[in-house]
Amino acid sequence: RRPRSQRIGDASAFAAALSGLVMATYTGVLLGATSIPVWAAYATTLPIHFGASALASATALLTLRGHDEQALNVLALGAAAFETYTGIEIESDRTIDSEPLRHGVTGTTIRLGGFFSGPLPLVLRLIGIRSKRARRAAAASSLLGSLITRVAWIEAGKASAADPRPLLRPPN
């Protein structure tokens, strides 16, 4: 039998993990539940995207702190794969609502953030199956990409709110 304090600690860790999962997606939920056209267009993608970004950041911090478990690399690999998929989804969307994600300064910023949080860490994590240096580079890239991506989504929202064209189109 394990001591009572250890059982309480395990239960607390489990509760923290569950609440962390909810909080990691919360910003994406809030952004998607607005009338800002670019955010509303990605209402189903934003929570998962922010969750994957949070997972990538958490695994990156653990990697940079010296943790080197294979499971950590697999989790980070999955997050980078999803970030890459999100970038492809954004580039494939040709609606007027998504224009701030593809044009101008916000489009460039989204692409930069997407590159540093998606394809680059994905490739580095695949190389990192055998290279600790590549895993550490992937971690640094993921952190940078997550930061840029969050700033880019906020700026894209501002650009979208300032553009009257989505509001002037006829309803579907």
Secondary structure as UniProt FT lines:
FT   HELIX           4..32
FT   HELIX           37..41
FT   TURN            42..44
FT   HELIX           45..64
FT   TURN            65..66
FT   HELIX           70..92
FT   HELIX           96..101
FT   HELIX           104..117
FT   HELIX           119..127
FT   TURN            128..130
FT   HELIX           132..162
FT   HELIX           165..168
//
